[in-house]
Amino acid sequence: MRPALLEPQTRKRVAIVGSGPTALYALQDLIKSKSPLAIVILEASDVAGKGTPYQRGINDPAMLSNIPSIEIPDLPETLVAWLAEQSEEYLSEFEIERIGISDRAFYPRVVIGDYFRAQFETIVALGEQANYTICVCERCQVADIAPSGSHFALKYGDDASIELFDYVIVATGHSFPSAPETSPGYFAAPWPATALHSIPSGKIGVLGTSLSAIDAVMTVATMFGRFDRNADGCLDYQIKDGHDGFEVSMMSRKGLLPEADFFFPIPYKDPLICTAQAVSARITLGSSGLLDDVFDLFRQELLVADPEYARLIGLEGLTVDTFATAYYGVRDKCDPFEWAASNLNEAKQNYLAKHTVGWRYAILITHEIIETAVSYFTAEDLDRFNRSFKSIFADDYATVPHLSIERLIALRKANRLNIVKLGDRSEIVTDNVERGATVTFEDGTLQFDTLIDATGQKTLSADDLPFPSLHDARLISQARTITPRGNSIRTGGIDVDEQCRPLIAGIKPVRRLYIPAVSYLLHKRPFVQGITSAAELGKIVAESIIADVTRPARSRRAAEAARSAKARAIEFV
């Protein structure tokens, strides 16, 4: 299948590999260019414009998104406005009450996917009205990307078509095995959700306690039972006939559940001390001691934001290495369901009062600022950061919908759910078991009929990028981190510059090639997840392309001539 693009000689051609949120936002900004482009979107799945976390089939209707309408960056239409236009049949399919539609409510992932698809179609139409040539290719897998002079050649589709493009955006986002059941009863991922529908009731283990793990639990729970509101407004779980053996255990190192979504002002307020300017100024002084100095800015911010909380955890005596222990504090010693019930009640009350908890908000508004320093950490400091400090930010910003917590509590009341604290040493064994897996940990051994690894998106390395010609041309480098001695070691992911262009040998950017694919960026940008990050990445690459396209023709021709003189066309094998 070949894109039916017109005027290939007069318009710069842009290929977008993938069509999830990053591609959606990139496309929205690309059609703002004063020079109309020819754009091809290449999507491997059946439906473009939704993204893996929001596709039907990949996600079960019971899986909730943890981003409300108010937090979704600007698209042609807000989620609330789009929902208000939907039919009663559509809303009832997902148990959405029209009167309850709100910019702070949470909705199923597949609903968000339908919304994104609608926005995608609108953006494509707007682009075509503005004289852009846009071609959407669905069920179109890209097999390879190769440099060819000043262009890139893409091989794609069942007939292995080859097309030349001036710019390529690799926005492939999430990655998971197409057949997650790698051995009988062992699932390496909770997606696609349809694969979990084959699971029989019995003892089910779920690795992880985050929203991804909750998604997996809800998928199987709604297969074997249902959730109903009782007369008091509380949620109950009723098992279906024939599934009395259903029991699920969620497992993680700490054995903690995520906390309920809390109220806070949107857009974010600016920090007072741990500001972007303060962190940037400290970065310019070098990597030595950077982590400790950034933590000191964070500690001062927290002290000002919530003096009482600072006193309770002994903040002044804490270091970057001990803060997480104090942060989890009492919560770590409580029954996770008792804590969840108490925290949920607090969160609901704060929403009613529109009250913001100071220390929670301080962590939230500083996490992206602190992330800007991560790529400058020494290897030793990066290890320290990852070991404990990083987790408190993820715990704070990855809170979950209130309904998710209510469902977990209902499962617990029905004696269908347990939380297991694995500690620092655990092992999963699938050998010598007919089905499922055995989990051994500090407090004993558990046998499961089915085990689902729901620990979320894995960080991928440069070697995982599935385009061999880019590797052959040595355009992709594994990211490196400096050591205290001044040399560097590999730390995973792909080295990219601030415009998401891959760096050759960690130094020279590859012009016109962009890799804003989250799974390859997590090594140095640990919080670059979610729709807000997708919008940011999409905008960055679109603005870079527009700037390059609109450069004065003379300087562009000179630059292209110099590149062509050095370029070597690479043939596909």
Secondary structure, DSSP 8 states (H G I E B T S, - for coil): -----S-TTTS-EEEEE--SHHHHHHHHHHTT-SS--EEEEE-SSSSTTS-GGG-BTTB-TT-B-S--GGGS---SS-HHHHHHTS-HHHHHHTT--GGG--TT---BHHHHHHHHHHHHHHHHHHHHHTT-EEEEE-S--EEEEEEETTEEEEEETTTTEEEEESEEEE-------SS-EEETTEES-S-SHHHHTT--SSEEEEE--SHHHHHHHHHHHHHHEEEEE-TTS-EEEEE-TT-TT-EEEEEESS-----B-----SS----SSS-HHHHHHHHTT-STTHHHHHHHHHHHHHHHH-HHHHHHHTGGG--TTTHHHHHHHHHHHS-HHHHHHHHHHHHHHHHHHT---HHHHHHHHHHHHHHHHHTTS-HHHHHHIIIIIHHHHHHHHT-B-HHHHHHHHHHHHTT-EEEEE--S-EEEE-TT-SSSEEEEETTEEEEESEEEE--------GGG-S-HHHHHTT---EEEEE-TTS-EEEEEEE-B-TTS-BEETTTEE-TTEE---GGGTTTT-TT--SHHHHHHHHHHHHHHHHHHHTS-HHHHHHHHHHHHHH-------
